[in-house]
């Protein structure tokens, strides 16, 4: 008896909880609510950091100041020019990386000679982090603009190259055999079998490469640039406008997220056979 | 099930293997997979090759298809030595080799499109006929990932048939399908090809499937493989699954199994783990039969 009555009450509590959940779901999306709660908590702790004297957090300007800084920045021409220039550098560097990386990767995967001649050079250069290239890039390229684009290029290049080589050299041999049996010429084999079979790996390489490109554009603008979001961030820091620094950080985050979303959407569009079932 | 289209006979299709040997590797690391293999695939017949697992069945198919060159000996198709893959000998693979990035229709059209000797409209018409023949009309614009295992094999069959291959090489095509689908596919294959006069070389490791389909059963030895025995399967056609219970079927199965058993025993003695399962299964079978006979 005792056991059963004991077992009854948590079950009732559970039912009430489920009812509450259903009620919440009907009126408000629960996930959204939880998201709002956690963000509000973050903002509250951050805002109250200074008045309450919480160590470390009080070193950072509170959200109210950041909002003021945002109003200030969002109306300035320099900020929007920063967006424009950073995006331009990303686009140019990233596209050049694809134009060179994808065909080179395919050639290296298909042709033994190309692989054997190119691979040693690549294996020596690849482990060097792109940021380490910044000084030599400034010396090498005639303009700062070119050296920033070059660093962005490096960030995207290695990853798309390696993904293309990996994808193209690990195609299921039965696809190639079937294609050969069915009478494919070398051209057909490349355009109709090897290329489409490699696209998923290329897309993965592009998505990861896009993330690295944003890291590189910020780093190289800080060091070598005189415009762009990364430069604006660094400039704001140097004039001690920390609110502006935070607005720049958030802007770069948004820009990176949107760029990756575009790559993912393009990837899904290019590989319709993978998203269906 | 009635089919509007049916399979037209093609000319030729006689395959002869003359002392084919295939070795891989060099010097110390050299292994011989096929040793002095000689047999004939008769035109218009259903020839089934069965052998213990790991004996080199797939290598044999690869040599006939032209993916591998024999170390010595030759494969002859209608009097001409085979020298590389071609649409006159098409392979239906173990796991599906449909191109995942093409719809069923584009997969089926692939052969004639790359061979470039017919008009696009004709190719598409012919492809639709064959897709209907294999019962996939509703799925002609779907991608392989959207098809079930059995549908994928049928699509692959259509992709091969559109080229009118002189010989169809089927390398354990129903492997990986569940038992029920497998049986349905076997019956389907019988309905499709009985009386069509097509030449088929079918490789399997499943004895029931082998006898159900075969006109002639080639039992392979353990690796390095060669033909150990040839059994003529004289069950009447058209065949159906009920024949698996007939007396003649049991005799044929017994005959084939005892040869496979001997091969497995000697493979086991030579250190093959794969063979151990077969030896054990066969001995159990013998002891059960012994009890029921008494």
Contacts between the chains, C-beta under 8 A, distances in Angstrom:
chain1	res1	chain2	res2	distance
A	172	B	97	7.4
A	174	B	93	5.0
A	174	B	95	7.3
A	174	B	97	4.0
A	175	B	97	5.9
A	175	B	99	6.2
A	177	B	65	7.4
A	177	B	67	5.4
A	177	B	85	6.9
A	177	B	91	7.1
A	177	B	93	7.7
A	177	B	97	7.2
A	178	B	91	7.1
A	178	B	93	6.8
A	178	B	97	4.3
A	178	B	99	7.6
A	179	B	99	7.7
A	179	B	110	7.5
A	179	B	114	7.8
A	180	B	67	7.6
A	180	B	84	7.9
A	180	B	85	4.3
A	181	B	65	6.2
A	181	B	66	7.8
A	181	B	85	4.5
A	181	B	86	6.8
A	181	B	87	6.5
A	181	B	89	7.2
A	181	B	90	5.5
A	181	B	91	5.8
A	182	B	87	5.8
A	182	B	90	7.2
A	182	B	110	5.6
A	182	B	111	3.9
A	182	B	114	6.4
A	182	B	115	7.7
A	182	B	159	7.5
A	182	B	163	6.7
A	183	B	86	6.8
A	183	B	87	4.6
A	183	B	111	5.9
A	183	B	114	5.3
A	183	B	115	4.3
A	183	B	163	7.5
A	184	B	114	4.9
A	185	B	114	6.7
A	188	B	114	4.5
A	192	B	99	7.7
A	192	B	110	7.5
A	192	B	114	7.3
A	193	B	99	6.8
A	196	B	99	7.5
A	196	B	101	4.0
A	197	B	101	7.1
A	199	B	101	7.6
A	271	B	101	7.3
A	272	B	143	7.3
A	273	B	100	5.2
A	273	B	101	4.9
A	273	B	102	7.7
A	273	B	143	4.2
A	273	B	144	7.6
A	273	B	145	6.3
A	274	B	100	7.8
A	274	B	145	7.5
A	276	B	142	7.8
A	276	B	143	5.8
A	276	B	145	6.5
A	276	B	146	5.7
A	277	B	145	5.6
A	277	B	146	6.1
